[in-house]
């Protein structure tokens, strides 16, 4: 599990460092303060040898169209001359992991034809000078456990096709849950089913909707629920709250000894059940040894998080950080349990 995280030049974040991470971490703050980008940075570092993760992050944001124009959007102020750096220390081993992301550059001359979907960066003025065209990303990963070894991988777009080179399996398992992946249940449900955890899954869902008696995967890959009607119905039709809770539950149950990232954890959930969600997250995190990083814009979600601390033995391992941005400077302000309770009682703005 990570005890700290450092991010530099990723999307809107110029530089951000957070120390003293807990086992369950909630990030709050105004729009465009970097909460989702922070989750992405963690996502990239967890799977630092998988160059497809930046593409997945864009898909989570709704950017499903592939174009070389998107490569620069990973870099702060679209400036790919400054590398992205993400680093963090593992608490149990004191290992420092570091990931450097830089543009993959194809060198051409102005006389050559360039596809209209490429972004050309003319760094020289003469007609015979070269133009540098980002056509992908290079990921360089190092670990303090073996400082001399460097793992390199690449992702590029060539003739409309994504090519990944140097992909390796990560030693840390991680899952990213976002509104865009809410209905992506099939792989995780199958895994939870193999682990014989379906009863636990149904019990957690019944806390939100007592009418759910069973959940099954049908022959075409649709998840269906038994709610006492003559036939099963697709879980998608039970509402956004159930869909979101199910996504979180499956991610937690399927990521023992790993890390779960949850963007907008309160999405679709009525305020009256958010405390039950947090209690379930704390319980799974403790029982399955899962580190959780979540974001929210909801004051009710923050209140539910605070109240849930009193209902668990997890107080010492729960953290809330407010991400603050002033101009181009970022910082994380940690709230203790007492400070959070006092702020909420005094109706001070925490979000």
C-alpha positions as CSV (number, residue, x, y, z in Angstrom):
1,X,0.0,0.0,0.0
2,X,1.2,3.5,-0.8
3,X,2.2,5.7,2.1
4,X,2.7,8.8,-0.1
5,X,2.2,10.0,-3.7
6,X,4.0,12.7,-5.7
7,X,2.6,13.9,-9.1
8,X,4.2,16.3,-11.5
9,X,3.1,17.7,-14.8
10,X,0.0,15.4,-15.2
11,X,-2.9,17.2,-16.8
12,X,-3.9,20.2,-14.7
13,X,-1.6,19.3,-11.8
14,X,1.8,21.1,-11.9
15,X,3.0,19.5,-8.7
16,X,1.2,17.8,-5.8
17,X,2.6,15.7,-2.9
18,X,0.5,13.9,-0.3
19,X,2.0,12.2,2.7
20,X,0.6,9.9,5.4
21,X,-1.9,8.1,3.2
22,X,-4.2,5.7,5.0
23,X,-5.9,2.5,4.0
24,X,-9.1,4.4,3.1
25,X,-8.6,7.9,1.6
26,X,-11.2,10.4,0.5
27,X,-10.3,13.3,-1.7
28,X,-12.5,16.4,-1.8
29,X,-12.2,19.9,-3.4
30,X,-13.6,22.2,-5.9
31,X,-14.0,21.4,-9.6
32,X,-10.8,21.3,-11.6
33,X,-8.6,20.9,-8.5
34,X,-7.2,17.7,-9.7
35,X,-9.1,15.0,-7.8
36,X,-9.7,12.7,-10.8
37,X,-6.2,13.4,-12.1
38,X,-4.8,12.3,-8.7
39,X,-6.6,9.0,-9.1
40,X,-5.2,8.7,-12.6
41,X,-1.7,9.2,-11.4
42,X,-2.1,6.5,-8.8
43,X,-3.7,4.3,-11.5
44,X,-0.6,4.8,-13.8
45,X,1.8,4.1,-11.0
46,X,0.0,0.9,-9.9
47,X,0.2,-0.5,-13.5
48,X,3.4,1.3,-14.4
49,X,4.4,-1.4,-16.9
50,X,1.1,-1.3,-18.7
51,X,1.2,1.5,-21.4
52,X,-2.5,1.1,-22.2
53,X,-3.6,2.7,-18.9
54,X,-3.5,6.3,-20.2
55,X,-5.8,5.3,-23.0
56,X,-8.1,3.7,-20.4
57,X,-8.1,6.8,-18.4
58,X,-9.2,8.9,-21.4
59,X,-12.0,6.4,-22.0
60,X,-13.2,6.8,-18.4
61,X,-13.4,10.5,-19.2
62,X,-15.5,9.8,-22.3
63,X,-12.7,10.2,-24.8
64,X,-13.3,7.1,-26.8
65,X,-12.1,8.5,-30.1
66,X,-8.5,7.7,-30.9
67,X,-6.3,10.5,-32.2
68,X,-2.8,11.6,-32.0
69,X,-4.2,14.9,-30.8
70,X,-4.8,13.4,-27.4
71,X,-1.2,12.6,-26.4
72,X,-0.4,16.2,-25.4
73,X,-3.5,16.4,-23.2
74,X,-1.8,14.2,-20.6
75,X,0.9,16.9,-20.1
76,X,0.4,20.0,-18.0
77,X,-0.6,23.0,-20.3
78,X,-0.3,20.6,-23.2
79,X,3.5,21.0,-23.0
80,X,5.0,17.6,-23.7
81,X,8.5,19.0,-23.4
82,X,8.1,18.5,-19.6
83,X,7.9,14.9,-18.6
84,X,5.1,13.5,-16.3
85,X,6.5,12.1,-13.1
86,X,4.5,10.0,-10.6
87,X,6.3,8.5,-7.6
88,X,5.2,6.8,-4.4
89,X,6.6,4.7,-1.5
90,X,5.2,1.3,-0.5
91,X,4.5,1.3,3.2
92,X,5.4,-2.4,3.9
93,X,8.6,-2.6,2.0
94,X,9.8,1.1,1.9
95,X,10.2,0.6,-1.9
96,X,10.0,3.7,-4.0
97,X,8.3,3.3,-7.3
98,X,8.7,6.0,-10.0
99,X,7.1,6.4,-13.4
100,X,8.2,8.9,-16.0
101,X,5.9,9.4,-19.0
102,X,7.2,11.2,-22.0
103,X,6.0,11.7,-25.6
104,X,7.1,9.2,-28.2
105,X,8.4,11.4,-31.0
106,X,8.5,10.7,-34.7
107,X,10.9,12.9,-36.6
108,X,9.9,14.1,-40.1
109,X,10.7,17.0,-42.3
110,X,8.3,19.6,-43.5
111,X,8.4,18.1,-47.0
112,X,6.8,14.9,-45.8
113,X,3.0,14.6,-45.7
114,X,1.5,14.5,-42.2
115,X,-1.9,13.0,-41.4
116,X,-4.5,15.7,-40.5
117,X,-5.1,14.1,-37.0
118,X,-1.5,14.7,-35.9
119,X,-0.4,17.6,-33.8
120,X,2.8,19.1,-35.3
121,X,5.2,20.9,-33.0
122,X,7.5,23.1,-35.0
123,X,10.5,23.7,-32.8
124,X,12.7,25.2,-35.6
125,X,12.1,28.0,-38.0
126,X,13.9,27.0,-41.3
127,X,12.1,25.1,-44.0
128,X,14.7,22.3,-43.9
129,X,14.5,21.9,-40.1
130,X,12.7,18.9,-38.7
131,X,9.2,18.9,-37.1
132,X,8.5,16.7,-34.1
133,X,5.2,14.8,-34.0
134,X,4.0,13.0,-30.9
135,X,2.5,9.8,-32.0
136,X,2.4,8.0,-28.6
137,X,3.8,7.8,-25.1
138,X,6.8,6.1,-23.6
139,X,6.6,4.9,-20.0
140,X,9.8,4.5,-18.0
141,X,9.4,2.7,-14.6
142,X,12.1,2.3,-11.9
143,X,12.1,0.8,-8.4
144,X,14.4,1.5,-5.5
145,X,14.7,-2.2,-5.0
146,X,16.7,-2.4,-8.2
147,X,17.9,1.1,-9.1
148,X,19.9,-0.1,-12.1
149,X,16.9,-1.7,-13.8
150,X,14.6,0.4,-15.9
151,X,11.4,-1.0,-17.5
152,X,10.3,0.8,-20.7
153,X,7.0,0.4,-22.5
154,X,5.2,2.3,-25.3
155,X,1.8,3.0,-26.6
156,X,1.3,4.5,-30.0
157,X,-1.3,5.1,-32.7
158,X,-0.3,3.8,-36.1
159,X,-2.7,3.8,-39.1
160,X,-5.6,4.0,-36.8
161,X,-4.5,1.1,-34.6
162,X,-3.2,1.2,-31.1
163,X,0.1,-0.6,-30.6
164,X,1.4,-1.5,-27.1
165,X,5.0,-2.5,-26.7
166,X,6.8,-3.8,-23.6
167,X,3.7,-4.6,-21.6
168,X,4.4,-6.5,-18.4
169,X,2.1,-7.7,-15.6
170,X,2.1,-5.4,-12.5
171,X,3.0,-6.8,-9.1
172,X,0.2,-4.7,-7.6
173,X,-3.5,-5.3,-8.5
174,X,-5.5,-2.2,-9.0
175,X,-9.1,-1.4,-10.2
176,X,-10.5,2.0,-11.3
177,X,-14.2,2.5,-10.8
178,X,-15.8,5.5,-12.4
179,X,-19.3,6.5,-13.7
180,X,-18.1,5.5,-17.1
181,X,-17.3,1.9,-16.0
182,X,-20.5,1.5,-13.8
183,X,-22.0,-1.3,-16.0
184,X,-18.7,-3.1,-16.6
185,X,-19.6,-6.0,-14.3
186,X,-19.1,-9.2,-16.2
187,X,-15.3,-9.9,-15.6
188,X,-15.5,-9.1,-11.9
189,X,-18.7,-10.9,-11.3
190,X,-17.3,-14.0,-12.9
191,X,-14.2,-13.7,-10.6
192,X,-16.3,-13.1,-7.5
193,X,-18.4,-16.1,-8.4
194,X,-15.3,-18.4,-8.7
195,X,-14.2,-17.2,-5.3
196,X,-17.6,-18.2,-3.8
197,X,-18.3,-14.6,-2.7
198,X,-21.8,-14.3,-4.2
199,X,-23.6,-14.6,-0.9
200,X,-21.5,-11.8,0.5
201,X,-22.2,-9.7,-2.5
202,X,-26.0,-10.3,-2.3
203,X,-26.0,-9.5,1.5
204,X,-24.3,-6.1,0.8
205,X,-26.8,-5.3,-2.0
206,X,-29.7,-6.2,0.3
207,X,-28.6,-3.4,2.7
208,X,-29.4,-1.0,-0.1
209,X,-32.4,-2.9,-1.6
210,X,-33.9,-5.7,0.6
211,X,-35.9,-7.0,-2.4
212,X,-32.8,-8.4,-4.1
213,X,-32.8,-12.2,-3.5
214,X,-30.2,-13.3,-6.0
215,X,-27.9,-12.0,-8.8
216,X,-26.9,-14.1,-11.8
217,X,-25.1,-13.7,-15.1
218,X,-27.2,-14.8,-18.0
219,X,-26.2,-16.6,-21.2
220,X,-25.5,-13.3,-23.1
221,X,-23.4,-11.7,-20.3
222,X,-26.1,-9.5,-18.7
223,X,-26.3,-9.4,-14.9
224,X,-29.8,-10.1,-13.7
225,X,-31.4,-9.8,-10.3
226,X,-34.2,-11.8,-8.6
227,X,-36.4,-9.4,-6.8
228,X,-39.3,-11.8,-6.3
229,X,-41.0,-11.3,-9.7
230,X,-41.9,-14.1,-12.0
231,X,-38.6,-13.7,-13.9
232,X,-35.2,-12.1,-13.4
233,X,-34.7,-8.5,-14.5
234,X,-31.5,-6.8,-15.6
235,X,-29.7,-5.1,-12.8
236,X,-29.3,-2.0,-15.0
237,X,-33.1,-1.4,-14.5
238,X,-32.8,-1.2,-10.7
239,X,-31.4,2.3,-10.8
240,X,-28.1,4.1,-10.8
241,X,-27.6,3.7,-7.0
242,X,-27.7,-0.1,-7.2
243,X,-25.4,0.0,-10.2
244,X,-22.9,2.2,-8.5
245,X,-23.0,0.2,-5.2
246,X,-22.6,-3.1,-7.2
247,X,-19.6,-1.7,-9.1
248,X,-17.9,-0.7,-5.8
249,X,-18.8,-4.0,-4.2
250,X,-17.4,-6.1,-7.1
251,X,-14.2,-4.1,-7.2
252,X,-13.6,-4.5,-3.5
253,X,-14.4,-8.2,-3.4
254,X,-12.2,-8.9,-6.5
255,X,-9.1,-6.9,-5.3
256,X,-7.8,-8.7,-2.2
257,X,-4.4,-7.3,-1.2
258,X,-4.7,-4.6,-4.0
259,X,-5.9,-1.0,-4.5
260,X,-9.3,0.3,-5.5
261,X,-9.7,3.8,-7.0
262,X,-13.3,5.2,-7.0
263,X,-14.2,8.4,-8.8
264,X,-17.4,10.1,-7.5
265,X,-18.1,7.3,-5.0
266,X,-21.5,8.8,-4.2
267,X,-22.7,8.8,-7.8
268,X,-26.4,7.8,-8.0
269,X,-26.7,7.0,-4.3
270,X,-29.3,8.6,-2.1
271,X,-27.8,10.3,0.9
272,X,-29.7,7.9,3.3
273,X,-27.6,4.9,2.1
274,X,-24.2,6.5,1.7
275,X,-23.3,5.8,5.3
276,X,-24.0,2.1,4.7
277,X,-21.7,2.2,1.6
278,X,-18.9,3.7,3.7
279,X,-19.3,1.1,6.4
280,X,-19.2,-1.7,3.8
281,X,-16.0,-0.1,2.2
282,X,-14.3,0.1,5.6
283,X,-15.2,-3.5,6.3
284,X,-14.0,-4.8,3.0
285,X,-10.8,-2.8,3.2
286,X,-10.0,-4.3,6.5
287,X,-11.0,-7.9,5.8
288,X,-9.5,-8.1,2.3
289,X,-6.5,-5.8,2.9
290,X,-7.5,-3.3,0.2
291,X,-6.3,0.3,0.0
292,X,-9.0,2.7,-1.2
293,X,-8.8,6.1,-2.9
294,X,-12.1,7.8,-3.6
295,X,-13.3,11.3,-4.6
296,X,-16.6,13.1,-4.0
297,X,-18.2,16.5,-4.5
298,X,-21.0,15.7,-2.1
299,X,-21.3,17.2,1.3
300,X,-23.7,14.4,2.3
301,X,-21.0,11.8,1.3
302,X,-18.5,13.6,3.5
303,X,-20.9,13.5,6.4
304,X,-21.6,9.8,5.8
305,X,-17.8,9.2,5.7
306,X,-17.4,11.1,9.0
307,X,-20.3,9.3,10.8
308,X,-19.1,5.9,9.6
309,X,-15.7,6.4,11.4
310,X,-17.6,6.2,14.7
311,X,-19.2,2.9,13.7
312,X,-16.0,1.1,12.8
313,X,-12.6,0.2,14.3
314,X,-11.0,1.8,11.3
315,X,-10.6,5.4,12.5
316,X,-6.8,5.3,12.6
317,X,-6.5,4.2,8.9
318,X,-9.1,6.6,7.4
319,X,-8.0,9.9,5.8
320,X,-9.8,12.9,4.3
321,X,-7.7,15.3,2.1
322,X,-9.0,18.5,0.6
323,X,-7.2,19.3,-2.6
324,X,-6.7,23.0,-3.0
325,X,-5.6,24.9,-6.1
326,X,-4.5,28.5,-6.3
327,X,-3.4,29.6,-9.7
328,X,-0.9,26.9,-10.7
329,X,-0.1,25.7,-7.2
330,X,-1.7,22.6,-5.6
331,X,-1.6,21.3,-2.1
332,X,-3.4,18.7,0.0
333,X,-4.8,19.6,3.4
334,X,-5.5,16.7,5.7
335,X,-8.4,16.8,8.1
336,X,-8.2,14.8,11.3
337,X,-11.4,13.1,12.5
338,X,-11.9,15.8,15.1
339,X,-11.3,18.6,12.6
340,X,-13.7,17.1,10.1
341,X,-16.4,16.6,12.7
342,X,-16.0,20.2,13.9
343,X,-16.0,21.6,10.4
344,X,-19.2,19.7,9.5
345,X,-20.9,20.8,12.8
346,X,-19.9,24.4,12.2
347,X,-21.1,24.1,8.6
348,X,-17.7,25.2,7.2
349,X,-17.0,24.3,3.6
350,X,-15.0,21.1,3.3
351,X,-15.8,20.1,-0.3
